[in-house]
Amino acid sequence: MGLTKDFLKFQQSGSFNLLASPNGMVQFVDSVTCAVAAAESVSFYNMRTLAKTKQIRFEGRIVTSFALTKDKSKIAVGYDNGSIHLHKIEDESPPIVFNGHKTGVNCLTFSDDGFILASGGKDSVIALWDVLNESGICSLFGHKGTITHLRFVQNGLYLVSSSKDTQIRFWSLLNKCCFYLLAESQSEIYSFAFLNKENLLVVANSEIELSVFELKWNKEIKEENDDEEILDDLNKVIQCKKRGSLLRQAKGRALQLSVSSDEAILCCVGADSLVDIYRNFTEEESTKRFRRKLRKLRQRLEIQENEENKDDLSAQMLKLENEVRKDITTIIARIGDYRADSKVKWVDMCDSFTFLPNGRTREYRFYCLLKSNNVLGVSIRVDWKNSATESFLLTSLGQRVHRTDIRALAISSKSDIIVTGSNESAIVWDLQELVSLNKFVADGLQQISAALLFANDTQLILGTRTGSLFLFNLKACELIERSDSVHDSITGLCAFPNKDGFVSFGQDKKARFWCFERAKDSSDRDYLSIRSKRVLELQDEPLCAAISPNGKFIAFGLLDNTSRVFFMDSLKYFVSLYGHSLPIYCIDISHDSKLIITGSGDKSVRIWGLDFGDCHRSLFAHDGNVTCVQFCINMADDEKLFWSAGSDGKLKQWDAVTFNHIQTLNAHTDQIDAVAQNFDSKILISASRDKSIRVWELTDELIVLQEEEERKREEDYEKKMIEEEDIVPGETKNSESGLATLKSMETIKSHIPHILLRAYPNGSFHLFIGDTLEKIQRRIHHNQIVHSIELLPIIDELKTVVPTIIEFSANQIGFNIAALKFLQMSLEDKQKDKLFKQAFNSTESFVFAFPTSPKLSTTRQAQVFFCSSNKFCLSGLIRQPTSSDGMITRPSLKSWKRSPTSGRYAPNCRAKIRARKWTCCGRYIGGEMRTAIAKHHHPKARSPSGVDKYLDGEEGENFLINLKNEIY
């Protein structure tokens, strides 16, 4: 067995720059604090100081939803694997974990008292959880699409859910079933909100309008219908009527609704940067608006007021009044909007509002999450008389972070700072504290594509897509020099091994070689300047470049799917590397200048020999484009490890000698665009389009490749087993409610019968339940049921339904019993046989029959025996046996032998019995069959007379008694 090589594992030590996930959410905590979902964590920020006060983190999983209790003491966090973690905000104790969804958790909500938690998943399942008992209550099935929103109503008695299947369902928590279905929408529903003490329902869907429904709950229905009988069972709890539609100004679908604490202001988030603001009027205000609108419409009517058309005028006025009553804008109307600088993804209104000194203006505040990695604090002032709005930006968290994709990354030689560049700016970060130190902003500094540190980390060079080079003093954060029109668009920068210059390349198919030189500014101060020395014309547009550590070669990855290698000193062509089927996006050379690796859009990484340009191996590296490759620095001579990153958000480490996959770092959720290492390759930094920058550090934990492969196979097997539709004890199909637990390896194992069922011969679960219910006192819950107000309608209904059902069941059972008896009689008359059944193993048992009197042809009675190697039992008496079953044959004299002494016949059992261990005989005496059994060649049972003598004796009588007891 060969020696195995061990490697060291990398683990994430921190992440920064990410404030909020693009598809995350934000929620109000108090007047100055908000909670934001950012990748695998939920962060709490103080909006005044812009400082992070608390963080809840779960490595390896992405936060998809979270919810706070009404008193803000607990928080439930849902992840992309379907798990839910329940934390106490002021406590650092381990969380309570609930597992009830196969896919990500899409929405969460608490009841008003915080005792029940409802979760909706992308698997179209709603799960209810008991917070106090830390257990699941049930799962609710009914929706056919992703659950988008949940809300408890009527003091926690009911749960309302919406889904992408265009339905809104009302669930009863007592019966755990859906009692009302609202299917008015023709498109996917994303959110809903209740107004006017849950009597007004506003629905947000994919349409340009918001649908408004008027609700009447059971109390209001009873008051209005005291003398009327309600025929519709659905309306016993709720009545729903569409009231109208509200137009939106935002484009695209309506994603989310947020309501103020006084239910006066409603905010609607669309698919763009606009937030629509609606005002919900009180009953008095609605009446005034109705009268005002009616008065204006009456004034516009041009009708002659004379006696001839008085009837027409009154009819027209009545019609006009009915039309105004249908106008939803008298109840709720759009009064303004708020426009952000990028797409709005989530809005949450603060609980409190204030009255301004003028007495007619109210100020509301809400937190707004933007897709551009920013969270805003916004104030809206509403003029209560004119319904006019005015918005103000109070604070912004995105002042010290990148709000666009990070394309450039550079690390200092001392590993103490890093520089990142994006479309709008460059930022210097402290690698120890993971906080921003300086931010570089200058005219024309946009779309940064590359960054390099020089002169003992005192000079910073930035290249942009506009074709300009910027030279900054890193300590003073000052722009020293700017070179425009260097390229049409700078794709990247590559530093010389001795740090005395660099190479720039771009879309103009040129590579420029730069060097540093001393220069003086207008104040006669010396500074470090850059100057172009040489230009290399390339065959196609270069996308990446790498210089060998020995300074001998420079390689370019081109748009034509090839890589070309040149001599560094003379810029002469050396070799071309052919093999990729798509453009080469990244390239690097090993520390000994013997290997070169290339990553392409064909999802592969190729390892080449730099001596002859031969391809050593092609590796299928990622599920998408390979965006970054980089050799580990300062490795041993016999060790050549490299990293690869792709559009699948994964970082993978490979061995370029053995071509083995060593480890995978899974944390990013989007494409990785930049990777950097420190001088000894113990720190790895990656930047992704999910706006996060992650730091990975080398640990002392060993990686054994065989163990990693086995672990991955086990994970794949477990995942496959869980996804299969196996039978889980307690899980039923086609029901509205079920278990609230996730199917796992423990729940899908072979079912082990309960220990109490082992006391029953057949282990039947139904018999056990029936026997248990039979022992329960029948009236143990009678008083509670009779005195329950909620159960009175059910009891009244049972009084009429139960007797009818019992009578029907009794008649049906009696009819079936009579039919079975008639069928039995019919079969006996037809076949003249008695029904019998006895099961034995065919390989160990046999059947034989012999007549009671072979001399009389009219008497055709035969005794049938079922025998095995260790049992002998009487089965029954057959009259006129037939050969239809193939086992019982008509007896003949050939199977009998005559006794030479008495002349009586006895069955020749040796010819009939397969197992020769036993010899059997029998006779019919006085209507009672007496049977005997003896061993072969028994001295007292060799002849029929011997058998009779044996049976007539005391020993035979005891034998028959024991045999009879054994049989019956």
URQUI-V593725 format. One record per helix or strand of 2 or more residues. SS is the DSSP state (A for helix, B for strand). FROM is the first residue (numbers start at 1). TO is the last residue. If there is no record, write none. Layout:
ss | from | to
SS | FROM | TO
SS | FROM | TO
This chain:
ss | from | to
B | 7 | 16
B | 26 | 28
B | 33 | 38
B | 41 | 46
B | 51 | 57
B | 63 | 68
B | 74 | 79
B | 83 | 88
B | 96 | 99
B | 105 | 110
B | 116 | 121
B | 126 | 130
B | 135 | 140
B | 147 | 153
B | 158 | 163
B | 168 | 172
B | 177 | 182
B | 189 | 195
B | 200 | 205
B | 209 | 217
A | 218 | 224
A | 234 | 236
B | 238 | 247
B | 256 | 259
B | 265 | 269
B | 274 | 280
A | 283 | 300
A | 307 | 325
A | 328 | 330
B | 332 | 339
B | 344 | 355
B | 361 | 370
B | 374 | 383
B | 388 | 396
B | 408 | 411
B | 417 | 421
B | 426 | 430
B | 435 | 440
B | 448 | 454
B | 459 | 464
B | 469 | 473
B | 478 | 483
B | 490 | 495
B | 501 | 506
B | 510 | 520
B | 526 | 537
B | 542 | 547
B | 553 | 558
B | 563 | 567
B | 573 | 577
B | 584 | 589
B | 595 | 600
B | 604 | 609
B | 615 | 620
B | 626 | 631
B | 641 | 646
B | 650 | 655
B | 661 | 666
B | 672 | 677
B | 683 | 688
B | 693 | 703
A | 705 | 723
B | 737 | 738
A | 755 | 759
A | 765 | 775
A | 782 | 786
A | 792 | 831
B | 845 | 851
B | 861 | 868
B | 872 | 879
A | 893 | 895
B | 896 | 898
B | 905 | 907
A | 909 | 912
B | 918 | 925
B | 928 | 935
A | 944 | 952
A | 954 | 967
